[in-house]
Amino acid sequence: MAVIRRATRNDIVGMAQVIMDAFNIERDLEYAIEVFDISLYVQPDGCFVATENKNIVGTGCFYIYNLLAWIGEVAVIRTHQRRGIGTKIMVTLLEELKRRGVKTICLDATDAGYRLYKKLGFREMYRTTVYELKDPYNINKEKTIDVEVTDFLPEWAVELDKEIFGADRIRALRAWIRRGAKVLLVHGKGYALVKRNKIGPLISKDFGVAEKLLKQGINMGANIIIVPEANIRALELVKKYGFKPKSSCRRMCLGGKPNEKIEHIYALLSYAKG
């Protein structure tokens, strides 16, 4: 019988291996390790593991942004699926968040997890889709005019993110910057992060500014972006630059409605952290 316990940093490699197995990923263990390293930096007490005979067979994490929380990295290795382990992990996470007074809980559900989340009371909000640029678009590879590339997120960008995302997630943003993500800025109007070959979040109240940020991200090697389909203009933008849909999830929430301004969110930070 699987036992659920709180994870420590010593569990990071085992947790990464669970994700690789559960989603049948054959490469990029280093990135999976990085994800859990950041997870425990953002929320040191927010990850749990399911163990059987001392082996890690399941994972799940939460991240609290004031009264809003995100759940992510919920996975069970393929040999142990359909045994109720995923349900036990989710119940543990939800009980912990309820105890802490969180009012809204969100996640991005794969088709495999959708039925479980629905059963637990989550309601569907909209689709979130991973888009990939397989063939470089014919654009100028020089630095985009007006876009500053830096290692620092200025206060105006922090406040803009709070307004648009609807909560303070600065610790999560700084965690990625700490691990080498680049900050793209159009002063006072929009910002984005480039993490390896991924761009997100991308936040802007102006479509033209969002396009400049995306173009600069492509110039820097970003070819993966997660787009909220509720923002029609974001879909128009990625299609204009040749991105193609790769996979999709359903954004689901429990409790109150998130206080986000989705029309200004052109790319998500990540599936696990909003």
C-alpha positions as CSV (number, residue, x, y, z in Angstrom):
1,M,0.0,0.0,0.0
2,A,1.3,3.4,-1.0
3,V,2.2,5.8,1.8
4,I,2.0,9.6,1.2
5,R,4.6,11.8,2.9
6,R,6.0,15.3,2.4
7,A,8.9,15.5,0.0
8,T,12.4,16.8,0.7
9,R,15.2,17.9,-1.6
10,N,16.6,14.4,-1.3
11,D,13.6,13.2,-3.3
12,I,14.1,15.4,-6.3
13,V,15.7,12.8,-8.6
14,G,13.1,10.2,-7.7
15,M,10.3,12.7,-8.3
16,A,11.8,13.6,-11.7
17,Q,12.0,9.9,-12.7
18,V,8.3,9.5,-11.8
19,I,7.3,12.3,-14.1
20,M,9.5,10.9,-16.9
21,D,7.8,7.5,-16.5
22,A,4.3,8.6,-16.0
23,F,4.2,10.8,-19.1
24,N,6.4,8.4,-21.1
25,I,9.2,10.9,-21.6
26,E,12.4,9.3,-22.8
27,R,14.7,12.3,-22.4
28,D,15.3,15.6,-20.6
29,L,15.7,14.2,-17.1
30,E,17.9,17.3,-16.3
31,Y,14.9,19.6,-17.0
32,A,12.6,17.5,-14.9
33,I,15.1,17.7,-12.0
34,E,15.2,21.5,-12.5
35,V,11.4,21.7,-12.3
36,F,11.3,20.0,-8.9
37,D,14.3,22.0,-7.7
38,I,12.3,25.2,-8.5
39,S,9.2,23.7,-7.0
40,L,10.8,23.2,-3.6
41,Y,12.4,26.6,-3.8
42,V,9.0,28.3,-4.5
43,Q,7.1,26.2,-1.9
44,P,9.5,24.3,0.3
45,D,6.7,22.4,2.1
46,G,4.4,22.0,-0.9
47,C,5.5,18.7,-2.5
48,F,4.4,15.2,-1.5
49,V,5.5,11.8,-2.7
50,A,3.7,8.4,-2.6
51,T,6.1,5.6,-1.7
52,E,5.8,1.8,-1.8
53,N,8.6,-0.3,-0.3
54,K,10.6,3.0,0.1
55,N,10.4,3.6,-3.7
56,I,8.8,6.8,-5.0
57,V,5.9,5.9,-7.2
58,G,3.9,9.1,-7.2
59,T,4.3,12.9,-6.8
60,G,2.2,16.0,-6.4
61,C,2.9,19.7,-5.5
62,F,1.1,22.9,-4.7
63,Y,2.1,26.5,-4.8
64,I,0.3,29.2,-2.7
65,Y,0.0,32.7,-4.0
66,N,-2.0,34.4,-1.2
67,L,-5.5,33.0,-1.4
68,L,-4.9,31.4,-4.8
69,A,-3.1,28.1,-5.1
70,W,-1.9,26.0,-8.1
71,I,-1.5,22.2,-8.1
72,G,1.0,20.5,-10.5
73,E,3.4,17.6,-11.1
74,V,0.7,15.2,-10.1
75,A,1.9,11.8,-11.5
76,V,2.0,8.1,-10.8
77,I,4.4,5.7,-12.5
78,R,2.7,3.6,-15.2
79,T,2.9,0.2,-13.3
80,H,1.1,1.8,-10.3
81,Q,-1.7,3.7,-12.1
82,R,-5.4,2.9,-11.5
83,R,-4.7,1.9,-7.9
84,G,-6.1,5.1,-6.3
85,I,-2.6,6.6,-5.6
86,G,-3.3,9.7,-7.7
87,T,-6.6,10.2,-5.7
88,K,-4.7,9.8,-2.4
89,I,-2.1,12.4,-3.5
90,M,-4.8,14.9,-4.6
91,V,-6.8,14.5,-1.4
92,T,-3.7,15.1,0.6
93,L,-3.0,18.3,-1.4
94,L,-6.5,19.6,-1.1
95,E,-6.8,18.9,2.6
96,E,-3.5,20.8,3.2
97,L,-4.7,23.8,1.1
98,K,-8.0,23.9,2.9
99,R,-6.3,23.9,6.2
100,R,-4.3,26.9,5.1
101,G,-7.4,28.9,4.1
102,V,-6.8,29.0,0.3
103,K,-10.0,30.1,-1.5
104,T,-9.2,29.2,-5.1
105,I,-7.3,26.2,-6.4
106,C,-6.4,25.8,-10.1
107,L,-4.6,23.2,-12.2
108,D,-4.1,22.1,-15.9
109,A,-5.6,18.7,-16.4
110,T,-4.5,16.2,-19.0
111,D,-7.1,13.9,-20.5
112,A,-5.9,11.1,-18.1
113,G,-6.5,13.3,-15.0
114,Y,-9.6,15.1,-16.1
115,R,-12.1,12.5,-14.7
116,L,-10.4,12.5,-11.2
117,Y,-10.4,16.3,-11.0
118,K,-14.0,16.5,-12.1
119,K,-14.9,14.0,-9.4
120,L,-13.1,16.2,-6.8
121,G,-15.2,19.2,-7.8
122,F,-13.0,21.1,-10.2
123,R,-14.8,22.9,-13.0
124,E,-13.4,23.5,-16.5
125,M,-12.4,27.1,-17.4
126,Y,-10.7,26.9,-20.9
127,R,-8.1,25.0,-22.9
128,T,-4.4,25.6,-22.5
129,T,-2.3,24.5,-25.5
130,V,1.4,23.9,-26.0
131,Y,2.5,25.3,-29.4
132,E,5.8,24.4,-31.0
133,L,7.8,26.2,-33.7
134,K,9.5,23.4,-35.7
135,D,10.7,25.4,-38.6
136,P,12.3,28.9,-37.9
137,Y,10.0,31.7,-39.1
138,N,11.6,34.0,-41.7
139,I,12.2,36.9,-39.3
140,N,15.2,39.2,-38.6
141,K,17.5,37.5,-36.2
142,E,18.7,40.7,-34.7
143,K,17.6,42.1,-31.4
144,T,14.0,43.4,-31.6
145,I,13.9,47.2,-31.2
146,D,12.5,48.4,-27.9
147,V,13.0,45.0,-26.2
148,E,15.5,45.0,-23.3
149,V,17.0,41.6,-22.3
150,T,18.1,41.4,-18.7
151,D,18.4,39.2,-15.6
152,F,16.3,41.4,-13.4
153,L,12.5,41.8,-13.1
154,P,11.8,45.5,-12.3
155,E,9.1,46.6,-9.9
156,W,6.8,47.9,-12.7
157,A,6.8,44.4,-14.3
158,V,6.1,42.8,-10.9
159,E,3.1,45.0,-10.4
160,L,1.9,44.4,-14.0
161,D,2.1,40.7,-13.4
162,K,0.1,41.0,-10.1
163,E,-2.6,42.9,-11.9
164,I,-2.9,40.6,-14.9
165,F,-2.3,37.2,-13.2
166,G,-4.4,38.2,-10.2
167,A,-2.0,37.3,-7.5
168,D,1.6,37.8,-6.3
169,R,3.8,35.0,-7.8
170,I,7.1,36.9,-7.7
171,R,8.8,34.0,-5.8
172,A,8.0,31.7,-8.7
173,L,9.2,34.2,-11.3
174,R,12.4,34.8,-9.5
175,A,13.0,31.1,-9.0
176,W,13.2,30.7,-12.8
177,I,15.4,33.8,-13.2
178,R,17.7,32.4,-10.5
179,R,18.1,29.3,-12.7
180,G,19.1,31.3,-15.8
181,A,15.8,32.5,-17.4
182,K,16.2,35.8,-19.3
183,V,13.8,38.7,-18.8
184,L,12.4,40.5,-21.8
185,L,11.0,44.0,-21.2
186,V,9.2,46.7,-23.2
187,H,9.4,49.4,-20.5
188,G,6.1,49.9,-18.7
189,K,4.1,47.9,-21.2
190,G,4.9,44.2,-21.1
191,Y,7.4,41.5,-20.1
192,A,8.2,37.8,-20.8
193,L,10.6,35.1,-19.5
194,V,12.7,32.9,-21.8
195,K,13.6,29.6,-20.1
196,R,15.8,27.5,-22.2
197,N,13.7,27.0,-25.4
198,K,10.4,28.0,-23.7
199,I,8.8,31.5,-23.5
200,G,6.4,32.3,-20.7
201,P,4.8,34.0,-19.1
202,L,4.2,36.7,-21.7
203,I,2.2,39.5,-20.2
204,S,1.1,42.7,-22.1
205,K,-1.9,45.0,-22.4
206,D,-0.8,45.8,-26.0
207,F,-0.9,43.3,-28.9
208,G,2.0,45.0,-30.7
209,V,4.2,44.8,-27.5
210,A,3.3,41.1,-27.1
211,E,4.4,40.5,-30.7
212,K,7.7,42.3,-30.1
213,L,8.4,40.1,-27.0
214,L,7.5,36.9,-28.8
215,K,9.7,37.8,-31.8
216,Q,12.6,38.5,-29.5
217,G,12.0,35.2,-27.7
218,I,12.1,33.4,-31.0
219,N,15.4,35.2,-31.8
220,M,16.8,33.8,-28.6
221,G,15.8,30.2,-29.4
222,A,12.4,29.9,-27.8
223,N,10.2,27.5,-29.8
224,I,7.8,26.3,-27.1
225,I,4.9,28.4,-25.7
226,I,1.8,27.5,-23.7
227,V,-1.2,29.6,-24.8
228,P,-4.5,30.1,-23.0
229,E,-7.1,29.6,-25.7
230,A,-9.4,32.0,-24.0
231,N,-7.2,34.8,-25.3
232,I,-8.1,34.8,-29.0
233,R,-5.3,37.3,-29.9
234,A,-2.7,35.1,-28.4
235,L,-3.8,32.3,-30.7
236,E,-3.6,34.7,-33.6
237,L,-0.1,35.7,-32.7
238,V,1.4,32.2,-32.4
239,K,-0.2,31.1,-35.6
240,K,1.1,34.2,-37.4
241,Y,4.7,33.1,-36.5
242,G,4.2,29.5,-37.6
243,F,3.7,27.8,-34.2
244,K,1.7,24.5,-34.4
245,P,-0.3,22.9,-31.6
246,K,1.5,20.0,-29.9
247,S,-0.6,19.0,-26.9
248,S,-3.5,20.4,-24.8
249,C,-4.8,20.5,-21.3
250,R,-8.0,21.8,-19.6
251,R,-7.6,24.6,-17.1
252,M,-9.8,23.7,-14.1
253,C,-10.5,25.5,-10.8
254,L,-12.0,24.7,-7.5
255,G,-13.6,27.4,-5.2
256,G,-13.7,31.0,-6.3
257,K,-13.0,32.3,-9.8
258,P,-9.4,33.4,-10.5
259,N,-8.9,37.2,-10.6
260,E,-7.0,37.0,-13.9
261,K,-7.2,39.3,-16.9
262,I,-6.9,36.5,-19.5
263,E,-7.0,38.9,-22.5
264,H,-3.6,40.2,-21.5
265,I,-2.0,36.8,-20.9
266,Y,-0.3,35.6,-24.1
267,A,1.7,32.7,-22.5
268,L,1.6,30.8,-19.3
269,L,4.5,30.5,-16.8
270,S,4.2,26.7,-16.7
271,Y,1.5,24.1,-16.3
272,A,2.3,23.6,-12.6
273,K,2.7,27.2,-11.4
274,G,0.2,29.3,-13.4
